[in-house]
């Protein structure tokens, strides 16, 4: 816990305090230009007691900021729809673009503490939740975010006074929630939960700052200082490499690509019979997972012209169109590039009971972004762990995760490229970029082998699809999905 | 109502039908490449009775489509949050990008018909709703969308059989909703509402196609034909100019920019006193509109360096940070440019009780896009009416709409540009583009005058802010907002 030398401020006269406030407010307004230039994204999480003045504090803080470069988000309890996504999903959605501020009027702390107080967690669930939050915040900081966490503390007496005051006027009484009243009634229960949360999530990279909310100007002054210092610090250390942790996840041993046999095939007759059988099975399973609320995430990666598109189509044509979505992933749009690289995947996750198919995925980070230099070496080396953390989170949430590397050999790719070039209705499928990528085959193979080795966790292993024969590959993929779903349903039945 | 020559198909043998289906399915798959090349966006709205086979029909239709180029959206009843936005908002959100399909499993028809059956409309409200839907569809078509509207009809007998069948298996019984059962029970009430809706929204540009859902293959075949013909037709007429309707909205007479006096100013003392008074008033009003659920939309346009930013800041610093958002509007991102030009504004509307401030707006269409040739002449000439329709919709919804043209003269702009260039912390505010725009001042003045003349409706008039003196301008703007909100509250109290 850090902050401003409070003793000294306490001694200031009202006028001195006013001048000091004006000064730091001006400093922040200037600093605002710097974060824009340096592309620093800033998250200010303001948590605290009901009626502690969180909203007022934020209103003060933004007073001299350019409204084009910040957003204030009042975070409400999750809706029914939001509850059908992983807990962190809606919080991840709120993160700012590089060069902008987001002020959150409560967030993942309040949501979690209320669940704690309401007794909605088992011990294990709470442990997982707190762990996930620490990972979330650490990933943000490691990816260049300044995460400033403020807890506005007020005594029970002051909280009660303020609530009574709000209740006395019909234009403000709607601001008082049932929860606010409950906090007063069961103060010690909430106190315990708030401290447990703060204790468990007070990390070096994203420490808590507990601010006394009883004197609003002092609180404001402290937060200004925290913000200005935090920004200075973040800018200073912006491009420093981050320590890359050792792997902590259970891994499955995988073969190297060159050791995967590709001389497997199916006759057209066998293929047709197998496909029909598998599609019927998958169709039934789709109903089951919907009913049981199991989310399914299917990730496709593979060589250009390996047959991903046709493979996906055989999968989706067995599915009820209302229960799945295919997300084609191209290079990120501007508003995506300006955020954590996993943001555009967090925001495309399926609801419980639905299937999301990704045609190319978050693994772009350790393939194309690595090889084309779109991110730093430290970025992609760190990404293996970050991605494993991401998938662990999804797996803990209950998702079935199936990851495909659709594999062909270099000769097969060449003949498919040539076929595309000579077939009018396939020409759109082949671009100069495909040829350029082909030249880097060997580099890609190194990257893919490393990726498969480091991210084949027991909860989200890679499956190498043998796709020199597309028919074989389609049956292999669809059966892999069936097996994964059946395994999950079996566990759930126990 | 159009379709396929049904008599002829009825006579086909099962094998002939199968071959025909295969053929048209192939045609659609090929056509899919064409819509991508021609950048045609296609909306297929599938409405109909519960258990009429809408979902199955969509699943068939997409079977041979490339999953990267379509999306199936099952539209559910609106959530509480969605109900705090205009009715069309969530439907507008679902429209596809150019070159892609969206298949909607029910949409604005079902939502409206259920409201009709449940008696949630007064006569006037229903009339407005149906009118809004016609405008919505017409705007989509005029802006290059193919809107294909299918109603899948089945007899009461077949509907009941299918529902009983679904109910008999626990893996499918969840598909049957209370509403489905109600449709059977009160068949004639629903029949009446469905036909009234179809009758009122069956337009030349977006006609209804009623399909017999009792024979699935025949239904599928008909829709394929509708789709293929619809796409051919849309591509053929893609770049033809659209007829521009006469103005139908009540207009306020506005002065030309050159007739607006700019020699008004305030002393610093008067400004400070006035600002304090106005901000206090606005603060109280913000509580009131929140409580009464009134949405407020404030649109800022104006010359470069007219002082929009500072003006907005004085407004927002009076507001509770949790109840407003400032939307800075720059040139559209790729996913925005690929949709109806109002899409990115529809998706940024405030909830009831909230304030949305737009720093630059949808009027870009008739200013920068007109002058830089980013849209066709027909596009921007049509936009006056489209924008008036948009704002009328928001006004009918209950929104307060305040539109500002922040006005300065050419000399004032020059001296502010120069000041920006010579002040280090303001240099980021001035770019080459600003200088280029300045060269086109006269063209802009013509466009702005035309815009103000044609879009100053009684429900959303322009306010010209005299901003040679920024202090005067700020007080003028904030008081205009206060007046508009007070006028609205007065009407609501009656």
Interface residues (C-beta under 8 A of the other chain):
Chain A: X30 X33 X36 X37 X55 X58 X59 X62 X63 X64 X66 X67 X68 X69 X71 X72 X74 X79 X80 X81 X103 X105 X170 X171 X172 X174 X284 X287 X288 X290 X291 X309 X312 X313 X316 X317 X319 X320 X321 X322 X323 X324 X325 X326 X328 X333 X334 X335 X357 X359 X425 X428
Chain B: X30 X33 X36 X37 X55 X58 X59 X62 X63 X64 X66 X67 X68 X69 X71 X72 X74 X79 X80 X81 X103 X105 X170 X171 X172 X174 X284 X287 X288 X290 X291 X309 X312 X313 X316 X317 X319 X320 X321 X322 X323 X324 X325 X326 X328 X333 X334 X335 X357 X359 X425 X428
